[in-house]
Amino acid sequence: MSQQQPERPQEPINYGDIFSGKGELAEKTVAPKDVAMMQKAGNSVIGQTQKGGVDASMQFATSKNESSGLVGRERVSADSGVYIKETESPRKRVISEYFGKEIVGRYSQGDSFASDTDSTSEHCGGITIGEALEATALTAGKKPVEWSDAAAIQAAEVRATGRTSIMPGGVAAAAQSAATLNARATRDEDKTKLGAILANATAKLPADKPATRKDAEGVMGAEMRNDPNLTTHPAGVAASVAAAARLNQSHK
């Protein structure tokens, strides 16, 4: 009989867990209103959420904080304002993300999560793949399950459990079944949503592990290969696993 792992103390994810700054903001909890402000600023400048970037990490973090009852929906931590600065040069476009006067993210257009080094050990603790799947139920819970989602969930399950194939009755099997049925449905209201598949995902996995950069790359590749436009959803499975891996890496 398997032994239950002791639950980790519920502590909020702070900005210091996402970026390396040591100012006053680093001690503040990532809050829902902050994410909304950052997304609004990002959409006005670059037209989208940067996949696997600071704003994606913020979205993951606030979902974890809110689902754990550690932060209210109306809370604002970045009371000094949020803005994004764009700098053009002949060879590249640089995007800088600021909370007040403190920079929280900077990247060149075209940067990807894969550019970071993988310093997260699989045995060091941290946010697990299962928890990242559960966070997706909050960030993209109303999205109908598509083949790209099912592929990403399968990749995540395989990496979490260490198995070479999906488990009967598991989250990946449920996602594949939902994607098949959704492809035949004509109305969105008749389609199964990600929230229904990924809620309580950790309880449906016989084994789990902290998310690493390599896990994020594998899940992102699976989601992209099975998407008609070869892209990933900005708040989907790949984005959540990438955000979890970034947070785990920052704790190393």
N, C-alpha and C positions, 0 to 999 in steps of 0.2 A: 504494500500500500504506500503510495507516494506521500511524502510529508509536505505539508503546506509551508510555503515560505513566509517568514514574518513580514507583516506589512511595514513599509517605510513610513516614517512620520510624514504627515501631510504638511508640506511647507510650500508657500507660493514660489513661482518662478519669477525672479527679479530681472531687471535689465542687466545687471552684472553677470547673469548667467548666459546672456545672449551675446554681449559684446565686451570687449576688454577694458572699457573705461572704468575709472575708479572715482568718479565724481559723485555728487549727490544723487543723480538719477540712478546710478548702479544699485542703490539700496532700495529703490522703489519697485513695487510690484507691477508686472505687465498687466495693463487694464484694457477692457474692451473698447472704450472710447479712444484710447491711444491708437489702437489698431485701425479703427475707422478713419482717424485723421491721417495716419501714414498711408493708407490705401488711397484715400482721396488725393493726397499730395502726389503719390506715385502715378495714379491714373492721369492726372493733369499734366505731368511732365513726360512720362515714358509710355503712357497708355495701357499699362498692365502692372500686375504684381510680379516682381522679380522672382523667378522660380528658385526656391531654396535659399533666398536672400534673407536680409534682416526682417523685412515685413512678413515673409512667410513664417519665419521663426516666431515672430510676435504673435501671429494668428494662432499658431500651434500652442504657444505658451498661455495665451489668454483663455483658450478653450480648456486647457488643463486646469487653470486657476478657477475658472467659472464652474466647471463640472465638479470640482472638489469643494465648492462653496467657500473659496478663499477670497473671492473678489466679486463685487456686485456689477451688474451690467452697465450701470451708469457711472462707474468710477473712472476718474481721469488721474493719471500720474504725471503725464507730460504737460503740466499746467503752464509751462513757459513757451509752448507752441511747437509745432512740427512743420518742417519744410524740407524740400529736396532741391538741391542745386545741381545744375547741369553745366559741364565744362566741355567745350568742343576743342579739338586739336586736329591737325591734318591727318593723323593716323588713328585716333580713337576718340570715343565719347565717354567721359567720366561722369558718373552719377554719385553724388554725395548726399547722404541722408542725415538730417540733423534733428535733435530734440533740444530746443533752445539753442545754446551756443555749443552744445556737445555733439560731436559727430558720432553716429552709431553704426554707420555702414558706408562703404565706398567700394565701387566696382566699375570696371570698364564694360561697356556694352558687349555682350557675348561671353562674359565670364560665366562659369558654371560651378556647381557645387564640387565638381570633381577636381578643381584646382587646389583644394585644401589637402593637407596631409592627414593621414588617418592615424591619429594618436589615441584612439579610444580602444581599450581592451574589451574583449567580449565578456570578461569576468570582473569588470571593475564596478558594476552597478550602473544605475542610471535609468533613463526612460527606455522602456522596452518596445519592441516592435508591436507587441499586442496593444500597448498603451497608445502608440502612434495610430494604430488602426481605430481605436476607440475615439481618439481625438478627431479623426476624419469624419466620424459619425456626427460630430458637432460642427465642423467647419464646412462640410459638404454633404450633410445628411439628407438634404432634399433633392440631391442629384439622382436621377434614374441610373441604375447600374448598367454600364455598357461593357463591351468586350475589353476595352482598355483597363477599366476598373477591375474586372475579374482577373485579368492577367497580372496586374499589380498586386492584388490581394493574394493570388497564388504564389507569386515570387516572395512576398512578405511572409506568408505562412511557411513555405519551405525553408526560408532562412531562419525563422524563429524556432522551428521544431528540429531542424537538421535532417528532415526526411527528404527523400528524393522524389516523392510523389504526394499529391494532395490526399487529405484524409476524408473518408466517407463521413458525411455529416458535419464537416468542419466549415470554417468561414469561406475557404476557397471554393469548396463544392457548392455552397449556398450561392456564392457570387456568380459562378458559372451557370447555375440553374436560372438565377434571376436574369442574367444577361440574355440567355436563350429565350426566355418568356418575354422579356421586354422588347426584343427584336421583332416579335410578332404583334405586340400591342400597338394600337394606333393612337391612344390617348395617354398623355403623361400621367394623369391621375390613376390609370390602371397599372402603371409600371412600379416595380419594386425599387425602393430608394436605398441609397448607401446606408442611411441611418438604421434601417431595419436589419441590414446584414452585419454591420460592424458594431452595433451596440453590444457591450459586454464581450468584446472579442477576446480579451485575456482569459475569460472563463472557458472559452471554446477551444483554446490551444492547450495541448497536453504538455508543451514546453514553451519557454519564451526566453529571450535574451535581449540585452541592451542593444539599441540600434547603433551601427557603425557607418562610416562613410561608404564602405564596400556594400553594405546592405542597401543603403540609399541609392547607390549607383545601379545595383541590380534591379531594384524595384522601379526606378525611373526608366531604365532601359526597357523593361517589360511593358510599362504603361505606354511609352512612346511608340514602340514597335506595333502595338495593337490599336493605335489611334489613327483614323484616316488622315489626319493632318500632321502626323508624327510629332505630336506635342503632348504635354501633360496638363492636367487641370491645376490651376494655381492654388487651389485649396484641397486637392485630392489626396489620394493615398501616397503617391511619390513625394509630394510636398511635405506631408506630415512626417514621413520617415526621415526625409532629409533634415527637417527642422529638429527632430528628436536627436539625430546623429550630431548635429551642430551643437546642441545643448550638452550632450554627453561629452563631446570633445572639449568644450569650454571648461568642464569640471575636472578634466584630466590633470 
